[in-house]
C-alpha cells in the first residue's frame, strides 16, 4: 500500500467523512487542537526562557522541568489526538501540502529532542551542563516547536 493510498483510506473512513460532513465538528476539534498547541507552547517557552537566563530565575531548572512536564505531556496528548482527527477529514489534501510534511518532520524532531536532549539538560547537575549547552538546547527547542506551530497555521491558511 502506498502512502497516498493510506491517506485516501484515512480520509474515506466513516470518521473522516463524519468530520468533513459536520458543520461544527472540524472547527470544534481544531479549537481544541489550537488550545493544546497554546498550552504546549507555554510549557516549552517557560522552560526554554529559563534555560536562556530569562523568565523564572528563582526556581532551579530541574524543578521547573518537573513542574511543566505534566502540562507538556497533557497538551501533547490532546494535540496528537485532535491532530489525528483533523487529519482524517482532509488527509489527501495534506498529502499534497508541503507544510504538512515539514510540520510532521518538525513534530517528530521536537518530540525526540524534548524527550532526550532537553530532558537530560534540564535534569542534569548545573555544574556538569554549562549555560552554553542549556542556551543552545533552548534555541533549538524553540525553533523546532515554533516550526510545528507555524506550519500548522500555514496549512490552515493556504
Phi and psi in radians as a Rosetta constraint file:
Dihedral C 1 N 2 CA 2 C 2 CIRCULARHARMONIC -1.367 0.35
Dihedral N 2 CA 2 C 2 N 3 CIRCULARHARMONIC 2.899 0.35
Dihedral C 2 N 3 CA 3 C 3 CIRCULARHARMONIC -1.105 0.35
Dihedral N 3 CA 3 C 3 N 4 CIRCULARHARMONIC -0.747 0.35
Dihedral C 3 N 4 CA 4 C 4 CIRCULARHARMONIC -1.086 0.35
Dihedral N 4 CA 4 C 4 N 5 CIRCULARHARMONIC -0.684 0.35
Dihedral C 4 N 5 CA 5 C 5 CIRCULARHARMONIC -1.089 0.35
Dihedral N 5 CA 5 C 5 N 6 CIRCULARHARMONIC -0.706 0.35
Dihedral C 5 N 6 CA 6 C 6 CIRCULARHARMONIC -1.115 0.35
Dihedral N 6 CA 6 C 6 N 7 CIRCULARHARMONIC -0.781 0.35
Dihedral C 6 N 7 CA 7 C 7 CIRCULARHARMONIC -1.081 0.35
Dihedral N 7 CA 7 C 7 N 8 CIRCULARHARMONIC -0.720 0.35
Dihedral C 7 N 8 CA 8 C 8 CIRCULARHARMONIC -1.113 0.35
Dihedral N 8 CA 8 C 8 N 9 CIRCULARHARMONIC -0.748 0.35
Dihedral C 8 N 9 CA 9 C 9 CIRCULARHARMONIC -1.057 0.35
Dihedral N 9 CA 9 C 9 N 10 CIRCULARHARMONIC -0.792 0.35
Dihedral C 9 N 10 CA 10 C 10 CIRCULARHARMONIC -1.018 0.35
Dihedral N 10 CA 10 C 10 N 11 CIRCULARHARMONIC -0.782 0.35
Dihedral C 10 N 11 CA 11 C 11 CIRCULARHARMONIC -1.157 0.35
Dihedral N 11 CA 11 C 11 N 12 CIRCULARHARMONIC -0.533 0.35
Dihedral C 11 N 12 CA 12 C 12 CIRCULARHARMONIC -1.594 0.35
Dihedral N 12 CA 12 C 12 N 13 CIRCULARHARMONIC 0.082 0.35
Dihedral C 12 N 13 CA 13 C 13 CIRCULARHARMONIC -1.190 0.35
Dihedral N 13 CA 13 C 13 N 14 CIRCULARHARMONIC 2.809 0.35
Dihedral C 13 N 14 CA 14 C 14 CIRCULARHARMONIC -1.099 0.35
Dihedral N 14 CA 14 C 14 N 15 CIRCULARHARMONIC -0.554 0.35
Dihedral C 14 N 15 CA 15 C 15 CIRCULARHARMONIC -1.153 0.35
Dihedral N 15 CA 15 C 15 N 16 CIRCULARHARMONIC -0.829 0.35
Dihedral C 15 N 16 CA 16 C 16 CIRCULARHARMONIC -1.062 0.35
Dihedral N 16 CA 16 C 16 N 17 CIRCULARHARMONIC -0.752 0.35
Dihedral C 16 N 17 CA 17 C 17 CIRCULARHARMONIC -1.154 0.35
Dihedral N 17 CA 17 C 17 N 18 CIRCULARHARMONIC -0.679 0.35
Dihedral C 17 N 18 CA 18 C 18 CIRCULARHARMONIC -1.137 0.35
Dihedral N 18 CA 18 C 18 N 19 CIRCULARHARMONIC -0.747 0.35
Dihedral C 18 N 19 CA 19 C 19 CIRCULARHARMONIC -1.143 0.35
Dihedral N 19 CA 19 C 19 N 20 CIRCULARHARMONIC -0.744 0.35
Dihedral C 19 N 20 CA 20 C 20 CIRCULARHARMONIC -1.152 0.35
Dihedral N 20 CA 20 C 20 N 21 CIRCULARHARMONIC -0.650 0.35
Dihedral C 20 N 21 CA 21 C 21 CIRCULARHARMONIC -1.373 0.35
Dihedral N 21 CA 21 C 21 N 22 CIRCULARHARMONIC -0.402 0.35
Dihedral C 21 N 22 CA 22 C 22 CIRCULARHARMONIC -1.358 0.35
Dihedral N 22 CA 22 C 22 N 23 CIRCULARHARMONIC 2.475 0.35
Dihedral C 22 N 23 CA 23 C 23 CIRCULARHARMONIC -1.320 0.35
Dihedral N 23 CA 23 C 23 N 24 CIRCULARHARMONIC -0.526 0.35
Dihedral C 23 N 24 CA 24 C 24 CIRCULARHARMONIC -2.025 0.35
Dihedral N 24 CA 24 C 24 N 25 CIRCULARHARMONIC -0.264 0.35
Dihedral C 24 N 25 CA 25 C 25 CIRCULARHARMONIC -1.148 0.35
Dihedral N 25 CA 25 C 25 N 26 CIRCULARHARMONIC -0.834 0.35
Dihedral C 25 N 26 CA 26 C 26 CIRCULARHARMONIC -1.052 0.35
Dihedral N 26 CA 26 C 26 N 27 CIRCULARHARMONIC -0.872 0.35
Dihedral C 26 N 27 CA 27 C 27 CIRCULARHARMONIC -1.079 0.35
Dihedral N 27 CA 27 C 27 N 28 CIRCULARHARMONIC -0.611 0.35
Dihedral C 27 N 28 CA 28 C 28 CIRCULARHARMONIC -1.159 0.35
Dihedral N 28 CA 28 C 28 N 29 CIRCULARHARMONIC -0.795 0.35
Dihedral C 28 N 29 CA 29 C 29 CIRCULARHARMONIC -1.136 0.35
Dihedral N 29 CA 29 C 29 N 30 CIRCULARHARMONIC -0.724 0.35
Dihedral C 29 N 30 CA 30 C 30 CIRCULARHARMONIC -1.114 0.35
Dihedral N 30 CA 30 C 30 N 31 CIRCULARHARMONIC -0.641 0.35
Dihedral C 30 N 31 CA 31 C 31 CIRCULARHARMONIC -1.093 0.35
Dihedral N 31 CA 31 C 31 N 32 CIRCULARHARMONIC -0.770 0.35
Dihedral C 31 N 32 CA 32 C 32 CIRCULARHARMONIC -1.108 0.35
Dihedral N 32 CA 32 C 32 N 33 CIRCULARHARMONIC -0.725 0.35
Dihedral C 32 N 33 CA 33 C 33 CIRCULARHARMONIC -1.047 0.35
Dihedral N 33 CA 33 C 33 N 34 CIRCULARHARMONIC -0.796 0.35
Dihedral C 33 N 34 CA 34 C 34 CIRCULARHARMONIC -1.216 0.35
Dihedral N 34 CA 34 C 34 N 35 CIRCULARHARMONIC -0.627 0.35
Dihedral C 34 N 35 CA 35 C 35 CIRCULARHARMONIC -1.114 0.35
Dihedral N 35 CA 35 C 35 N 36 CIRCULARHARMONIC -0.722 0.35
Dihedral C 35 N 36 CA 36 C 36 CIRCULARHARMONIC -1.118 0.35
Dihedral N 36 CA 36 C 36 N 37 CIRCULARHARMONIC -0.665 0.35
Dihedral C 36 N 37 CA 37 C 37 CIRCULARHARMONIC -1.101 0.35
Dihedral N 37 CA 37 C 37 N 38 CIRCULARHARMONIC -0.700 0.35
Dihedral C 37 N 38 CA 38 C 38 CIRCULARHARMONIC -1.114 0.35
Dihedral N 38 CA 38 C 38 N 39 CIRCULARHARMONIC -0.730 0.35
Dihedral C 38 N 39 CA 39 C 39 CIRCULARHARMONIC -1.178 0.35
Dihedral N 39 CA 39 C 39 N 40 CIRCULARHARMONIC -0.776 0.35
Dihedral C 39 N 40 CA 40 C 40 CIRCULARHARMONIC -1.152 0.35
Dihedral N 40 CA 40 C 40 N 41 CIRCULARHARMONIC -0.637 0.35
Dihedral C 40 N 41 CA 41 C 41 CIRCULARHARMONIC -1.076 0.35
Dihedral N 41 CA 41 C 41 N 42 CIRCULARHARMONIC -0.711 0.35
Dihedral C 41 N 42 CA 42 C 42 CIRCULARHARMONIC -1.136 0.35
Dihedral N 42 CA 42 C 42 N 43 CIRCULARHARMONIC -0.785 0.35
Dihedral C 42 N 43 CA 43 C 43 CIRCULARHARMONIC -1.096 0.35
Dihedral N 43 CA 43 C 43 N 44 CIRCULARHARMONIC -0.761 0.35
Dihedral C 43 N 44 CA 44 C 44 CIRCULARHARMONIC -1.160 0.35
Dihedral N 44 CA 44 C 44 N 45 CIRCULARHARMONIC -0.749 0.35
Dihedral C 44 N 45 CA 45 C 45 CIRCULARHARMONIC -1.165 0.35
Dihedral N 45 CA 45 C 45 N 46 CIRCULARHARMONIC -0.755 0.35
Dihedral C 45 N 46 CA 46 C 46 CIRCULARHARMONIC -1.020 0.35
Dihedral N 46 CA 46 C 46 N 47 CIRCULARHARMONIC -0.810 0.35
Dihedral C 46 N 47 CA 47 C 47 CIRCULARHARMONIC -1.141 0.35
Dihedral N 47 CA 47 C 47 N 48 CIRCULARHARMONIC -0.798 0.35
Dihedral C 47 N 48 CA 48 C 48 CIRCULARHARMONIC -1.231 0.35
Dihedral N 48 CA 48 C 48 N 49 CIRCULARHARMONIC -0.627 0.35
Dihedral C 48 N 49 CA 49 C 49 CIRCULARHARMONIC -1.108 0.35
Dihedral N 49 CA 49 C 49 N 50 CIRCULARHARMONIC -0.655 0.35
Dihedral C 49 N 50 CA 50 C 50 CIRCULARHARMONIC -1.095 0.35
Dihedral N 50 CA 50 C 50 N 51 CIRCULARHARMONIC -0.750 0.35
Dihedral C 50 N 51 CA 51 C 51 CIRCULARHARMONIC -1.146 0.35
Dihedral N 51 CA 51 C 51 N 52 CIRCULARHARMONIC -0.510 0.35
Dihedral C 51 N 52 CA 52 C 52 CIRCULARHARMONIC -1.421 0.35
Dihedral N 52 CA 52 C 52 N 53 CIRCULARHARMONIC -0.047 0.35
Dihedral C 52 N 53 CA 53 C 53 CIRCULARHARMONIC 1.526 0.35
Dihedral N 53 CA 53 C 53 N 54 CIRCULARHARMONIC 0.247 0.35
Dihedral C 53 N 54 CA 54 C 54 CIRCULARHARMONIC -2.011 0.35
Dihedral N 54 CA 54 C 54 N 55 CIRCULARHARMONIC 2.940 0.35
Dihedral C 54 N 55 CA 55 C 55 CIRCULARHARMONIC 1.325 0.35
Dihedral N 55 CA 55 C 55 N 56 CIRCULARHARMONIC -2.406 0.35
Dihedral C 55 N 56 CA 56 C 56 CIRCULARHARMONIC -1.256 0.35
Dihedral N 56 CA 56 C 56 N 57 CIRCULARHARMONIC 1.857 0.35
Dihedral C 56 N 57 CA 57 C 57 CIRCULARHARMONIC -1.743 0.35
Dihedral N 57 CA 57 C 57 N 58 CIRCULARHARMONIC -0.380 0.35
Dihedral C 57 N 58 CA 58 C 58 CIRCULARHARMONIC -1.375 0.35
Dihedral N 58 CA 58 C 58 N 59 CIRCULARHARMONIC -0.158 0.35
Dihedral C 58 N 59 CA 59 C 59 CIRCULARHARMONIC -1.922 0.35
Dihedral N 59 CA 59 C 59 N 60 CIRCULARHARMONIC 2.325 0.35
Dihedral C 59 N 60 CA 60 C 60 CIRCULARHARMONIC -1.078 0.35
Dihedral N 60 CA 60 C 60 N 61 CIRCULARHARMONIC 2.658 0.35
Dihedral C 60 N 61 CA 61 C 61 CIRCULARHARMONIC -1.007 0.35
Dihedral N 61 CA 61 C 61 N 62 CIRCULARHARMONIC -0.773 0.35
Dihedral C 61 N 62 CA 62 C 62 CIRCULARHARMONIC -1.125 0.35
Dihedral N 62 CA 62 C 62 N 63 CIRCULARHARMONIC -0.624 0.35
Dihedral C 62 N 63 CA 63 C 63 CIRCULARHARMONIC -1.200 0.35
Dihedral N 63 CA 63 C 63 N 64 CIRCULARHARMONIC -0.729 0.35
Dihedral C 63 N 64 CA 64 C 64 CIRCULARHARMONIC -1.113 0.35
Dihedral N 64 CA 64 C 64 N 65 CIRCULARHARMONIC -0.669 0.35
Dihedral C 64 N 65 CA 65 C 65 CIRCULARHARMONIC -1.040 0.35
Dihedral N 65 CA 65 C 65 N 66 CIRCULARHARMONIC -0.823 0.35
Dihedral C 65 N 66 CA 66 C 66 CIRCULARHARMONIC -1.136 0.35
Dihedral N 66 CA 66 C 66 N 67 CIRCULARHARMONIC -0.586 0.35
Dihedral C 66 N 67 CA 67 C 67 CIRCULARHARMONIC -1.279 0.35
Dihedral N 67 CA 67 C 67 N 68 CIRCULARHARMONIC -0.612 0.35
Dihedral C 67 N 68 CA 68 C 68 CIRCULARHARMONIC -1.540 0.35
Dihedral N 68 CA 68 C 68 N 69 CIRCULARHARMONIC -0.319 0.35
Dihedral C 68 N 69 CA 69 C 69 CIRCULARHARMONIC -0.974 0.35
Dihedral N 69 CA 69 C 69 N 70 CIRCULARHARMONIC -0.831 0.35
Dihedral C 69 N 70 CA 70 C 70 CIRCULARHARMONIC -1.084 0.35
Dihedral N 70 CA 70 C 70 N 71 CIRCULARHARMONIC -0.620 0.35
Dihedral C 70 N 71 CA 71 C 71 CIRCULARHARMONIC -1.179 0.35
Dihedral N 71 CA 71 C 71 N 72 CIRCULARHARMONIC -0.739 0.35
Dihedral C 71 N 72 CA 72 C 72 CIRCULARHARMONIC -1.106 0.35
Dihedral N 72 CA 72 C 72 N 73 CIRCULARHARMONIC -0.830 0.35
Dihedral C 72 N 73 CA 73 C 73 CIRCULARHARMONIC -1.185 0.35
Dihedral N 73 CA 73 C 73 N 74 CIRCULARHARMONIC -0.731 0.35
Dihedral C 73 N 74 CA 74 C 74 CIRCULARHARMONIC -1.109 0.35
Dihedral N 74 CA 74 C 74 N 75 CIRCULARHARMONIC -0.808 0.35
Dihedral C 74 N 75 CA 75 C 75 CIRCULARHARMONIC -1.233 0.35
Dihedral N 75 CA 75 C 75 N 76 CIRCULARHARMONIC -0.599 0.35
Dihedral C 75 N 76 CA 76 C 76 CIRCULARHARMONIC -1.110 0.35
Dihedral N 76 CA 76 C 76 N 77 CIRCULARHARMONIC -0.727 0.35
Dihedral C 76 N 77 CA 77 C 77 CIRCULARHARMONIC -1.071 0.35
Dihedral N 77 CA 77 C 77 N 78 CIRCULARHARMONIC -0.842 0.35
Dihedral C 77 N 78 CA 78 C 78 CIRCULARHARMONIC -1.103 0.35
Dihedral N 78 CA 78 C 78 N 79 CIRCULARHARMONIC -0.715 0.35
Dihedral C 78 N 79 CA 79 C 79 CIRCULARHARMONIC -1.122 0.35
Dihedral N 79 CA 79 C 79 N 80 CIRCULARHARMONIC -0.723 0.35
Dihedral C 79 N 80 CA 80 C 80 CIRCULARHARMONIC -1.186 0.35
Dihedral N 80 CA 80 C 80 N 81 CIRCULARHARMONIC -0.745 0.35
Dihedral C 80 N 81 CA 81 C 81 CIRCULARHARMONIC -1.159 0.35
Dihedral N 81 CA 81 C 81 N 82 CIRCULARHARMONIC -0.846 0.35
Dihedral C 81 N 82 CA 82 C 82 CIRCULARHARMONIC -1.153 0.35
Dihedral N 82 CA 82 C 82 N 83 CIRCULARHARMONIC -0.611 0.35
Dihedral C 82 N 83 CA 83 C 83 CIRCULARHARMONIC -1.116 0.35
Dihedral N 83 CA 83 C 83 N 84 CIRCULARHARMONIC -0.688 0.35
Dihedral C 83 N 84 CA 84 C 84 CIRCULARHARMONIC -1.148 0.35
Dihedral N 84 CA 84 C 84 N 85 CIRCULARHARMONIC -0.661 0.35
Dihedral C 84 N 85 CA 85 C 85 CIRCULARHARMONIC -1.127 0.35
Dihedral N 85 CA 85 C 85 N 86 CIRCULARHARMONIC -0.775 0.35
Dihedral C 85 N 86 CA 86 C 86 CIRCULARHARMONIC -1.088 0.35
Dihedral N 86 CA 86 C 86 N 87 CIRCULARHARMONIC -0.705 0.35
Dihedral C 86 N 87 CA 87 C 87 CIRCULARHARMONIC -1.006 0.35
Dihedral N 87 CA 87 C 87 N 88 CIRCULARHARMONIC -0.764 0.35
Dihedral C 87 N 88 CA 88 C 88 CIRCULARHARMONIC -1.106 0.35
Dihedral N 88 CA 88 C 88 N 89 CIRCULARHARMONIC -0.405 0.35
Dihedral C 88 N 89 CA 89 C 89 CIRCULARHARMONIC -1.460 0.35
Dihedral N 89 CA 89 C 89 N 90 CIRCULARHARMONIC -0.291 0.35
Dihedral C 89 N 90 CA 90 C 90 CIRCULARHARMONIC -2.601 0.35
Dihedral N 90 CA 90 C 90 N 91 CIRCULARHARMONIC 0.719 0.35
Dihedral C 90 N 91 CA 91 C 91 CIRCULARHARMONIC -1.060 0.35
Dihedral N 91 CA 91 C 91 N 92 CIRCULARHARMONIC -0.727 0.35
Dihedral C 91 N 92 CA 92 C 92 CIRCULARHARMONIC -1.164 0.35
Dihedral N 92 CA 92 C 92 N 93 CIRCULARHARMONIC -0.712 0.35
Dihedral C 92 N 93 CA 93 C 93 CIRCULARHARMONIC -1.019 0.35
Dihedral N 93 CA 93 C 93 N 94 CIRCULARHARMONIC -0.757 0.35
Dihedral C 93 N 94 CA 94 C 94 CIRCULARHARMONIC -1.165 0.35
Dihedral N 94 CA 94 C 94 N 95 CIRCULARHARMONIC -0.593 0.35
Dihedral C 94 N 95 CA 95 C 95 CIRCULARHARMONIC -0.973 0.35
Dihedral N 95 CA 95 C 95 N 96 CIRCULARHARMONIC -0.663 0.35
Dihedral C 95 N 96 CA 96 C 96 CIRCULARHARMONIC -1.615 0.35
Dihedral N 96 CA 96 C 96 N 97 CIRCULARHARMONIC 0.034 0.35
Dihedral C 96 N 97 CA 97 C 97 CIRCULARHARMONIC -1.752 0.35
Dihedral N 97 CA 97 C 97 N 98 CIRCULARHARMONIC 2.049 0.35
Dihedral C 97 N 98 CA 98 C 98 CIRCULARHARMONIC -1.007 0.35
Dihedral N 98 CA 98 C 98 N 99 CIRCULARHARMONIC -0.676 0.35
Dihedral C 98 N 99 CA 99 C 99 CIRCULARHARMONIC -1.087 0.35
Dihedral N 99 CA 99 C 99 N 100 CIRCULARHARMONIC -0.572 0.35
Dihedral C 99 N 100 CA 100 C 100 CIRCULARHARMONIC -1.081 0.35
Dihedral N 100 CA 100 C 100 N 101 CIRCULARHARMONIC -0.788 0.35
Dihedral C 100 N 101 CA 101 C 101 CIRCULARHARMONIC -1.209 0.35
Dihedral N 101 CA 101 C 101 N 102 CIRCULARHARMONIC -0.645 0.35
Dihedral C 101 N 102 CA 102 C 102 CIRCULARHARMONIC -1.159 0.35
Dihedral N 102 CA 102 C 102 N 103 CIRCULARHARMONIC -0.735 0.35
Dihedral C 102 N 103 CA 103 C 103 CIRCULARHARMONIC -1.085 0.35
Dihedral N 103 CA 103 C 103 N 104 CIRCULARHARMONIC -0.815 0.35
Dihedral C 103 N 104 CA 104 C 104 CIRCULARHARMONIC -1.131 0.35
Dihedral N 104 CA 104 C 104 N 105 CIRCULARHARMONIC -0.700 0.35
Dihedral C 104 N 105 CA 105 C 105 CIRCULARHARMONIC -1.123 0.35
Dihedral N 105 CA 105 C 105 N 106 CIRCULARHARMONIC -0.770 0.35
Dihedral C 105 N 106 CA 106 C 106 CIRCULARHARMONIC -1.144 0.35
Dihedral N 106 CA 106 C 106 N 107 CIRCULARHARMONIC -0.691 0.35
Dihedral C 106 N 107 CA 107 C 107 CIRCULARHARMONIC -1.086 0.35
Dihedral N 107 CA 107 C 107 N 108 CIRCULARHARMONIC -0.803 0.35
Dihedral C 107 N 108 CA 108 C 108 CIRCULARHARMONIC -1.058 0.35
Dihedral N 108 CA 108 C 108 N 109 CIRCULARHARMONIC -0.816 0.35
Dihedral C 108 N 109 CA 109 C 109 CIRCULARHARMONIC -1.136 0.35
Dihedral N 109 CA 109 C 109 N 110 CIRCULARHARMONIC -0.705 0.35
Dihedral C 109 N 110 CA 110 C 110 CIRCULARHARMONIC -1.113 0.35
Dihedral N 110 CA 110 C 110 N 111 CIRCULARHARMONIC -0.753 0.35
Dihedral C 110 N 111 CA 111 C 111 CIRCULARHARMONIC -1.141 0.35
Dihedral N 111 CA 111 C 111 N 112 CIRCULARHARMONIC -0.815 0.35
Dihedral C 111 N 112 CA 112 C 112 CIRCULARHARMONIC -1.049 0.35
Dihedral N 112 CA 112 C 112 N 113 CIRCULARHARMONIC -0.778 0.35
Dihedral C 112 N 113 CA 113 C 113 CIRCULARHARMONIC -1.106 0.35
Dihedral N 113 CA 113 C 113 N 114 CIRCULARHARMONIC -0.749 0.35
Dihedral C 113 N 114 CA 114 C 114 CIRCULARHARMONIC -1.140 0.35
Dihedral N 114 CA 114 C 114 N 115 CIRCULARHARMONIC -0.769 0.35
Dihedral C 114 N 115 CA 115 C 115 CIRCULARHARMONIC -1.357 0.35
Dihedral N 115 CA 115 C 115 N 116 CIRCULARHARMONIC -0.238 0.35
Dihedral C 115 N 116 CA 116 C 116 CIRCULARHARMONIC -1.992 0.35
Dihedral N 116 CA 116 C 116 N 117 CIRCULARHARMONIC -1.357 0.35
Dihedral C 116 N 117 CA 117 C 117 CIRCULARHARMONIC -1.102 0.35
Dihedral N 117 CA 117 C 117 N 118 CIRCULARHARMONIC -0.923 0.35
Dihedral C 117 N 118 CA 118 C 118 CIRCULARHARMONIC -1.049 0.35
Dihedral N 118 CA 118 C 118 N 119 CIRCULARHARMONIC -0.737 0.35
Dihedral C 118 N 119 CA 119 C 119 CIRCULARHARMONIC -1.070 0.35
Dihedral N 119 CA 119 C 119 N 120 CIRCULARHARMONIC -0.786 0.35
Dihedral C 119 N 120 CA 120 C 120 CIRCULARHARMONIC -1.130 0.35
Dihedral N 120 CA 120 C 120 N 121 CIRCULARHARMONIC -0.755 0.35
Dihedral C 120 N 121 CA 121 C 121 CIRCULARHARMONIC -1.119 0.35
Dihedral N 121 CA 121 C 121 N 122 CIRCULARHARMONIC -0.770 0.35
Dihedral C 121 N 122 CA 122 C 122 CIRCULARHARMONIC -1.189 0.35
Dihedral N 122 CA 122 C 122 N 123 CIRCULARHARMONIC -0.627 0.35
Dihedral C 122 N 123 CA 123 C 123 CIRCULARHARMONIC -1.661 0.35
Dihedral N 123 CA 123 C 123 N 124 CIRCULARHARMONIC -0.085 0.35
Dihedral C 123 N 124 CA 124 C 124 CIRCULARHARMONIC -1.296 0.35
Dihedral N 124 CA 124 C 124 N 125 CIRCULARHARMONIC 2.745 0.35
Dihedral C 124 N 125 CA 125 C 125 CIRCULARHARMONIC -1.098 0.35
Dihedral N 125 CA 125 C 125 N 126 CIRCULARHARMONIC 2.205 0.35
Dihedral C 125 N 126 CA 126 C 126 CIRCULARHARMONIC -0.977 0.35
Dihedral N 126 CA 126 C 126 N 127 CIRCULARHARMONIC -0.477 0.35
Dihedral C 126 N 127 CA 127 C 127 CIRCULARHARMONIC -1.282 0.35
Dihedral N 127 CA 127 C 127 N 128 CIRCULARHARMONIC -0.445 0.35
Dihedral C 127 N 128 CA 128 C 128 CIRCULARHARMONIC -1.472 0.35
Dihedral N 128 CA 128 C 128 N 129 CIRCULARHARMONIC -0.549 0.35
Dihedral C 128 N 129 CA 129 C 129 CIRCULARHARMONIC -1.930 0.35
Dihedral N 129 CA 129 C 129 N 130 CIRCULARHARMONIC 1.929 0.35
Dihedral C 129 N 130 CA 130 C 130 CIRCULARHARMONIC -1.199 0.35
Dihedral N 130 CA 130 C 130 N 131 CIRCULARHARMONIC 2.855 0.35
Dihedral C 130 N 131 CA 131 C 131 CIRCULARHARMONIC -1.090 0.35
Dihedral N 131 CA 131 C 131 N 132 CIRCULARHARMONIC -0.484 0.35
Dihedral C 131 N 132 CA 132 C 132 CIRCULARHARMONIC -1.114 0.35
Dihedral N 132 CA 132 C 132 N 133 CIRCULARHARMONIC -0.741 0.35
Dihedral C 132 N 133 CA 133 C 133 CIRCULARHARMONIC -1.156 0.35
Dihedral N 133 CA 133 C 133 N 134 CIRCULARHARMONIC -0.684 0.35
Dihedral C 133 N 134 CA 134 C 134 CIRCULARHARMONIC -1.111 0.35
Dihedral N 134 CA 134 C 134 N 135 CIRCULARHARMONIC -0.727 0.35
Dihedral C 134 N 135 CA 135 C 135 CIRCULARHARMONIC -1.189 0.35
Dihedral N 135 CA 135 C 135 N 136 CIRCULARHARMONIC -0.712 0.35
Dihedral C 135 N 136 CA 136 C 136 CIRCULARHARMONIC -1.106 0.35
Dihedral N 136 CA 136 C 136 N 137 CIRCULARHARMONIC -0.772 0.35
Dihedral C 136 N 137 CA 137 C 137 CIRCULARHARMONIC -1.071 0.35
Dihedral N 137 CA 137 C 137 N 138 CIRCULARHARMONIC -0.710 0.35
Dihedral C 137 N 138 CA 138 C 138 CIRCULARHARMONIC -1.118 0.35
Dihedral N 138 CA 138 C 138 N 139 CIRCULARHARMONIC -0.766 0.35
Dihedral C 138 N 139 CA 139 C 139 CIRCULARHARMONIC -1.127 0.35
Dihedral N 139 CA 139 C 139 N 140 CIRCULARHARMONIC -0.771 0.35
Dihedral C 139 N 140 CA 140 C 140 CIRCULARHARMONIC -1.093 0.35
Dihedral N 140 CA 140 C 140 N 141 CIRCULARHARMONIC -0.762 0.35
Dihedral C 140 N 141 CA 141 C 141 CIRCULARHARMONIC -1.070 0.35
Dihedral N 141 CA 141 C 141 N 142 CIRCULARHARMONIC -0.819 0.35
Dihedral C 141 N 142 CA 142 C 142 CIRCULARHARMONIC -1.057 0.35
Dihedral N 142 CA 142 C 142 N 143 CIRCULARHARMONIC -0.746 0.35
Dihedral C 142 N 143 CA 143 C 143 CIRCULARHARMONIC -1.114 0.35
Dihedral N 143 CA 143 C 143 N 144 CIRCULARHARMONIC -0.780 0.35
Dihedral C 143 N 144 CA 144 C 144 CIRCULARHARMONIC -1.119 0.35
Dihedral N 144 CA 144 C 144 N 145 CIRCULARHARMONIC -0.876 0.35
Dihedral C 144 N 145 CA 145 C 145 CIRCULARHARMONIC -1.192 0.35
Dihedral N 145 CA 145 C 145 N 146 CIRCULARHARMONIC -0.583 0.35
Dihedral C 145 N 146 CA 146 C 146 CIRCULARHARMONIC -1.159 0.35
Dihedral N 146 CA 146 C 146 N 147 CIRCULARHARMONIC -0.654 0.35
Dihedral C 146 N 147 CA 147 C 147 CIRCULARHARMONIC -1.098 0.35
Dihedral N 147 CA 147 C 147 N 148 CIRCULARHARMONIC -0.684 0.35
Dihedral C 147 N 148 CA 148 C 148 CIRCULARHARMONIC -1.024 0.35
Dihedral N 148 CA 148 C 148 N 149 CIRCULARHARMONIC -0.852 0.35
Dihedral C 148 N 149 CA 149 C 149 CIRCULARHARMONIC -1.167 0.35
Dihedral N 149 CA 149 C 149 N 150 CIRCULARHARMONIC -0.773 0.35
Dihedral C 149 N 150 CA 150 C 150 CIRCULARHARMONIC -1.129 0.35
Dihedral N 150 CA 150 C 150 N 151 CIRCULARHARMONIC -0.745 0.35
Dihedral C 150 N 151 CA 151 C 151 CIRCULARHARMONIC -1.162 0.35
Dihedral N 151 CA 151 C 151 N 152 CIRCULARHARMONIC -0.601 0.35
Dihedral C 151 N 152 CA 152 C 152 CIRCULARHARMONIC -1.079 0.35
Dihedral N 152 CA 152 C 152 N 153 CIRCULARHARMONIC -0.741 0.35
Dihedral C 152 N 153 CA 153 C 153 CIRCULARHARMONIC -1.210 0.35
Dihedral N 153 CA 153 C 153 N 154 CIRCULARHARMONIC -0.611 0.35
Dihedral C 153 N 154 CA 154 C 154 CIRCULARHARMONIC -1.067 0.35
Dihedral N 154 CA 154 C 154 N 155 CIRCULARHARMONIC -0.745 0.35
Dihedral C 154 N 155 CA 155 C 155 CIRCULARHARMONIC -1.093 0.35
Dihedral N 155 CA 155 C 155 N 156 CIRCULARHARMONIC -0.782 0.35
Dihedral C 155 N 156 CA 156 C 156 CIRCULARHARMONIC -1.180 0.35
Dihedral N 156 CA 156 C 156 N 157 CIRCULARHARMONIC -0.494 0.35
Dihedral C 156 N 157 CA 157 C 157 CIRCULARHARMONIC -1.919 0.35
Dihedral N 157 CA 157 C 157 N 158 CIRCULARHARMONIC 0.272 0.35
